[in-house]
């Protein structure tokens, strides 16, 4: 079995030793170490690593600055995990916003740590999904309005802020599957609410769906759409693409309920989440937008949609708000023609 190369960055030897002992117990990792961000960045540029486990507060270059440098300077970044004693929801939001794939609070819990590392590495190496022929329902009852379903992960906070900054048509309903803890998502919802004309909230099970609203999947729950009555369904079904919430179940359910009046959007993120779901949206005649990978902190999610030929268009981050507005207008015309 090919070994997995991991770089541990921490100026406290006891922390490094703890992580090294945990990883060595698994027999599949090769562990290297650095005492600060400067040393880590040099090693990352000199050698390929599969994962980076970094502390936040360190001399010379801290973990947050290291992550920013990695995202801007490395063509193929490792899977990035911030491990820190700073535990506030705001801290988690800040670190995920600048480009960490995952945030783990100290003290380290061995089982949780190993699962996060294993699943993150699996997401990083996921191949393009093999798209099967999708069975389209013979008839989809015309929906009352347009649905906009959004997938985002690493770097998604910044992308979602761009997307919701400014007015968006209140004749559509918006649904977001962002990979993050529930408290971080709650803070994100509050921030987005100050930027948009729409009503923003964490989705609740059985909640009635209305246009002019943004429904954000809460942490560790898949968000799906029920047709009758038109409502939210939250569940803890198995993870898809190693994540929960996953965009794929959201996209699939939207395609079945809203048909050709569905707009799927795949933003920055690690892995292939959203690709299978995008295929379902295209199969029923809906539209799919992919963020331009060049403008994405983590380009693989939108890039995989593009490589699969599922995007109706590729959009730069600073143009995405206006593009969504024009797409909703077009889909609303479709709705009028089938009503």
C-alpha positions in Angstrom: 0.0 0.0 0.0 1.3 3.4 -0.9 2.1 5.5 2.1 0.3 8.8 2.8 2.7 11.7 3.5 1.6 14.1 6.2 3.2 17.4 7.4 2.6 18.4 11.0 3.2 22.0 11.8 3.4 23.1 15.5 6.0 24.8 17.7 5.0 22.7 20.7 7.0 19.4 20.6 4.4 17.5 22.8 1.6 18.3 20.3 3.7 17.0 17.4 4.6 13.9 19.3 1.0 13.2 20.1 -0.1 13.5 16.5 2.9 11.5 15.3 2.1 8.6 17.7 -1.5 8.5 16.6 -0.5 8.4 12.9 2.3 5.9 13.4 -0.2 3.6 15.0 -2.0 3.3 11.6 1.0 2.1 9.6 -0.1 4.0 6.5 1.3 7.4 7.2 4.8 9.0 6.7 5.0 11.9 9.1 7.2 15.0 8.7 7.2 18.1 10.9 7.9 21.8 10.9 8.0 24.3 13.8 6.3 27.2 12.1 4.6 28.4 8.9 7.9 29.5 7.2 9.5 26.1 7.5 6.3 24.4 6.5 5.9 26.5 3.3 9.5 25.6 2.3 8.9 21.9 2.8 5.6 22.1 0.9 7.3 23.7 -2.1 10.1 21.2 -2.0 8.1 18.0 -1.6 4.5 16.8 -2.2 2.4 16.1 0.9 -1.1 14.6 1.0 -2.2 16.3 4.2 -1.1 19.3 6.3 -2.0 19.4 10.0 -1.2 22.8 11.4 -1.5 24.7 14.6 -2.8 28.3 14.5 -0.6 30.3 16.9 3.1 29.9 16.0 6.1 32.2 15.7 7.4 33.7 12.4 4.3 32.6 10.3 1.1 31.5 12.0 -1.2 28.8 10.7 -3.8 31.2 9.2 -1.1 33.0 7.2 0.4 29.6 6.1 -3.0 28.5 4.7 -3.4 31.8 2.8 0.1 31.3 1.3 -0.6 27.7 0.4 -3.8 28.6 -1.4 -2.2 31.4 -3.4 1.2 29.8 -4.1 0.7 26.0 -4.5 -0.8 24.5 -7.6 -1.8 21.3 -5.9 -2.4 22.0 -2.2 -2.6 19.1 0.4 -5.7 18.4 2.4 -5.5 21.2 5.1 -6.6 20.7 8.7 -6.3 23.4 11.4 -5.8 21.9 14.8 -6.0 24.5 17.6 -7.1 25.3 21.1 -9.1 28.3 19.8 -12.6 26.9 19.8 -15.0 29.8 19.1 -17.5 29.5 16.2 -16.1 32.8 14.8 -12.6 31.3 14.8 -13.8 28.3 12.9 -15.6 30.5 10.4 -12.4 32.6 9.8 -10.2 29.6 9.3 -12.6 27.8 6.9 -13.1 31.1 5.1 -9.4 31.5 4.3 -9.1 28.0 2.9 -8.8 25.3 5.6 -10.6 22.1 4.6 -11.3 21.2 8.2 -11.0 22.6 11.7 -10.4 20.4 14.8 -10.4 21.8 18.3 -7.9 20.6 21.0 -7.7 18.4 23.0 -7.4 16.0 20.1 -9.9 13.0 20.2 -8.1 10.2 18.4 -11.1 8.5 16.7 -12.7 11.7 15.5 -9.3 12.9 14.2 -8.6 9.8 12.3 -12.0 9.8 10.7 -11.7 13.4 9.6 -8.3 12.8 8.1 -9.3 9.6 6.3 -12.5 11.1 4.9 -10.7 14.3 3.8 -8.0 12.4 2.0 -10.6 10.2 0.3 -12.5 13.4 -0.9 -9.2 14.8 -2.2 -8.5 11.7 -4.3 -12.1 11.0 -5.5 -12.2 10.3 -9.2 -14.8 11.8 -11.5 -18.0 9.9 -10.9 -19.3 7.6 -13.7 -22.5 9.2 -14.7 -25.2 6.7 -15.4 -28.2 7.3 -17.6 -30.8 9.1 -15.4 -34.4 7.9 -15.5 -36.4 11.1 -15.9 -40.0 11.1 -14.5 -42.6 11.0 -17.2 -44.3 14.0 -15.8 -43.2 16.6 -13.2 -46.0 18.8 -11.9 -45.2 22.4 -12.7 -43.7 24.0 -9.6 -45.0 27.3 -8.2 -41.6 29.1 -8.5 -38.0 28.6 -9.4 -35.5 26.7 -7.1 -31.8 27.7 -6.8 -29.7 24.9 -5.2 -26.1 25.7 -4.2 -23.1 23.5 -3.4 -20.1 24.9 -1.6 -17.3 23.6 0.7 -13.7 24.8 1.2 -13.7 28.6 0.7 -17.4 28.6 0.4 -18.1 31.3 2.9 -16.4 33.9 0.7 -18.1 32.6 -2.4 -21.6 32.7 -0.7 -21.0 36.2 0.5 -20.3 37.3 -3.2 -23.3 35.3 -4.4 -25.8 36.9 -1.9 -24.3 40.4 -1.9 -27.0 42.6 -3.4 -30.5 42.0 -4.4 -31.6 38.7 -5.9 -35.1 37.9 -7.3 -37.6 37.2 -4.5 -39.6 35.0 -6.9 -37.2 32.1 -6.4 -36.3 30.0 -3.3 -32.6 29.3 -2.5 -31.1 26.2 -0.9 -27.5 25.9 0.3 -25.4 22.8 1.2 -22.2 24.1 2.7 -19.9 21.7 4.6 -19.4 23.3 8.1 -20.4 22.9 11.8 -23.9 24.1 12.8 -22.7 27.1 14.9 -20.5 28.3 12.0 -23.4 28.0 9.6 -25.6 29.9 12.0 -23.0 32.8 12.0 -22.8 32.6 8.3 -26.6 32.9 8.0 -26.6 36.0 10.1 -23.9 37.6 8.0 -25.6 36.8 4.7 -28.9 38.2 6.1 -27.2 41.6 6.4 -26.2 41.6 2.8 -29.3 40.4 0.9 -33.0 41.3 0.5 -33.9 37.6 1.1 -34.9 36.0 4.4 -32.0 33.7 5.5 -32.2 30.9 8.0 -31.0 27.4 8.9 -33.5 24.9 7.5 -35.9 23.1 9.8 -37.4 19.7 9.1 -40.9 19.9 7.6 -40.5 23.7 7.1 -42.8 25.1 4.4 -40.9 26.4 1.4 -41.6 29.9 0.2 -40.0 32.1 -2.5 -37.7 34.9 -1.3 -36.1 32.6 1.3 -32.7 31.1 1.7 -32.6 27.6 3.4 -29.2 26.6 4.6 -28.6 22.9 5.5 -27.7 22.7 9.2 -24.5 20.9 10.2 -24.5 17.1 9.8 -27.9 16.9 8.1 -28.8 16.3 4.4 -31.3 18.8 3.1 -33.9 17.5 0.6 -37.1 18.9 -0.8 -40.5 17.2 -0.4 -43.0 17.7 -3.2 -46.3 17.3 -1.3 -46.6 19.4 0.7 -43.7 21.5 -0.7 -41.4 21.4 2.3 -37.9 20.8 3.8 -36.8 17.3 4.7 -33.7 16.9 6.9 -32.1 13.5 7.5 -29.0 11.8 8.7 -28.8 9.3 5.9 -25.2 8.0 5.1 -22.7 10.5 4.0 -22.4 11.1 0.3 -19.0 12.0 -1.1 -17.7 11.6 2.5 -19.8 14.6 3.7 -23.1 15.5 5.3 -24.7 17.7 4.2 -24.0 16.7 0.7 -25.1 18.7 -2.4 -26.1 15.6 -4.4 -29.2 14.6 -2.4 -30.3 18.3 -2.5 -29.8 18.6 -6.2 -31.5 15.2 -6.9 -34.6 16.2 -4.9 -34.8 19.6 -6.5 -34.6 18.1 -10.0 -37.6 15.8 -9.2 -39.7 18.6 -7.7 -38.8 21.7 -9.8 -37.7 20.0 -13.0 -36.6 22.5 -15.7 -37.2 25.3 -13.3 -34.1 24.3 -11.3 -30.9 26.2 -11.2 -27.9 24.4 -9.7 -24.7 26.2 -8.7 -21.5 24.5 -7.8 -19.0 26.7 -6.0 -15.5 26.2 -4.5 -14.8 23.0 -2.7 -12.8 19.9 -2.3 -13.9 16.7 -4.1 -16.8 15.9 -6.5 -19.9 16.8 -4.4 -22.5 18.3 -6.7 -21.4 16.5 -9.9 -23.9 13.7 -9.8 -26.6 16.1 -8.6 -25.8 18.4 -11.5 -26.4 15.5 -13.9 -29.9 15.1 -12.5 -30.7 18.8 -12.9 -29.5 18.7 -16.5 -31.4 15.5 -17.2 -34.7 17.2 -16.4 -33.9 20.3 -18.4 -32.6 22.6 -15.6 -29.5 24.8 -15.7 -26.2 24.4 -13.9 -23.6 27.1 -13.2 -20.1 26.3 -12.1 -17.8 28.8 -10.5 -14.7 29.6 -12.6 -12.1 27.3 -11.0 -9.5 30.1 -11.3 -11.5 32.2 -8.8 -12.1 29.3 -6.4 -10.1 28.8 -3.2 -10.5 25.0 -3.8 -11.3 24.4 -7.5 -12.0 20.7 -7.6 -15.8 20.8 -7.1 -16.6 23.2 -9.9 -13.8 21.8 -12.1 -15.3 18.3 -11.9 -18.7 19.6 -13.0 -17.0 21.3 -16.0 -14.9 18.2 -16.9 -18.1 16.2 -16.8 -19.7 18.6 -19.3 -22.6 19.4 -17.0 -22.3 23.2 -16.7 -24.5 25.5 -18.7 -22.0 28.2 -18.0 -18.8 29.0 -16.1 -19.0 32.2 -14.0 -16.4 34.3 -12.3 -17.1 34.9 -8.6 -17.5 38.7 -9.0 -20.1 38.1 -11.8 -22.1 35.4 -10.1 -24.8 37.5 -8.5 -25.9 39.2 -11.8 -25.7 35.9 -13.7 -28.1 34.2 -11.2 -30.5 37.1 -11.6 -30.6 36.6 -15.4 -30.9 32.8 -15.1 -33.9 33.1 -12.7 -35.6 35.4 -15.2 -35.1 32.8 -17.9 -36.3 30.0 -15.7 -39.3 32.0 -14.7 -40.2 32.3 -18.3 -39.9 28.5 -18.6 -42.3 28.2 -15.7 -44.9 30.4 -17.3 -44.7 28.4 -20.5 -45.4 25.1 -18.8 -48.0 26.3 -16.3 
